[in-house]
Amino acid sequence: MRRPQASSAAFLGLTSLVILGTASVLAAAWPAARAGAKAEAAGLISRAASAPLSEAAADYHLATVLDRHNQSGYLGLARTYIATGQADKALASLEMAGDGSDAAQLRLRTMIELGRVDEAARRAQPLTEAGRSDHDKLLAGLTYALADRGEEIPALVPTAASPDTARRLTRIQTGGLPLATELFNAGLTKSSETVALRQTPSFERSLLLARIYSARHNPSDIEAATNYLRQAAEINPADIGVHQLLVSIYTDQHRTDQAAAEDVLVKRLQAGRP
């Protein structure tokens, strides 16, 4: 009557040994697995730096899955979200990115894209201090322009190290469309869109909105970009850039006949035969 109990005890003992053995193997393998995951994450981040936005977002996300403490992955993911008009997702990524100058600047950019411009302007002051880069000073100027604190921008102009930055700081004070253009050039596409939509319809406005929407690479925005390019072409049918962008969009959509027709127009315009 005692033999079943002995068998059960032997089975439990054997099971315990197997579990302990498996745990030991896993414990021994864990450092190597962790190092491998970190190396793979680093490779993904390197690849994402030169990838299209849609692919970059996937690479950065996978890098943070493989290495949940990878600050570069969270920062890269936040940049792609800002560039594609998804500031709310950028803010969530930045909550995982920790501190540092890059994270602080991206938080400021995210606030701008979320429309929290007064808060952003209050946080922009350190960007204007001596020793800060032209990139920082331009971002501060854009923030002040959006927050209706344009009177603070002229003081930044003589502090710019390059003539190009000084020119851009001066330009953003001249009107809504130049401001929208510089916001787009700075990668602040949502704010650029908001400002541009408030401007009087024109060729420049239509072309800028087309560039904004085409940069986001999702179907609804691409359709909006196409519509704005057609508006721009109606206003100025001889502009080569409009037709070249239409060729690119139609090609990406596999609309070969329309792409070919626009390409013919481009070649005619380049040859001086509108």
Long-range contacts (C-beta under 8 A, 24 or more apart in sequence): 37-66, 37-67, 38-66, 38-67, 38-70, 40-66, 41-66, 41-67, 41-70, 41-73, 44-73, 45-70, 45-72, 45-73, 45-76, 48-76, 49-76, 52-217, 53-80, 53-83, 53-84, 53-215, 53-216, 53-217, 54-217, 56-80, 57-81, 57-84, 64-96, 68-96, 71-97, 71-98, 71-100, 71-103, 75-102, 75-103, 75-106, 78-106, 78-110, 79-106, 79-187, 82-106, 82-109, 82-110, 82-113, 82-187, 82-188, 82-189, 83-187, 83-189, 83-215, 84-189, 84-215, 84-216, 84-217, 84-218, 85-113, 85-189, 85-190, 85-193, 85-216, 87-113, 87-114, 87-190, 88-114, 105-136, 105-139, 108-139, 108-143, 109-139, 109-187, 109-188, 112-142, 112-143, 112-146, 112-188, 112-191, 113-188, 113-189, 113-190, 113-191, 115-191, 115-194, 117-143, 117-146, 117-147, 118-147, 120-146, 120-147, 121-146, 121-147, 121-149, 128-155, 128-156, 128-159, 130-159, 133-161, 134-160, 134-161, 134-162, 134-165, 137-165, 137-169, 138-165, 138-168, 138-169, 138-182, 138-186, 139-186, 141-168, 141-169, 141-172, 142-172, 142-179, 142-182, 142-183, 142-186, 142-188, 142-191, 145-172, 145-173, 145-179, 146-179, 146-183, 146-191, 146-195, 177-202, 177-204, 177-205, 177-208, 180-208, 181-208, 184-208, 184-211, 184-212, 189-215, 189-216, 201-231, 202-235, 203-232, 203-235, 203-236, 203-239, 206-231, 206-232, 206-235, 207-232, 207-239, 207-241, 207-242, 210-242, 210-245, 211-245, 214-245, 214-248, 214-249, 222-249, 222-252, 222-253, 225-249, 237-274, 238-269, 238-274, 240-266, 240-269, 240-270, 243-269
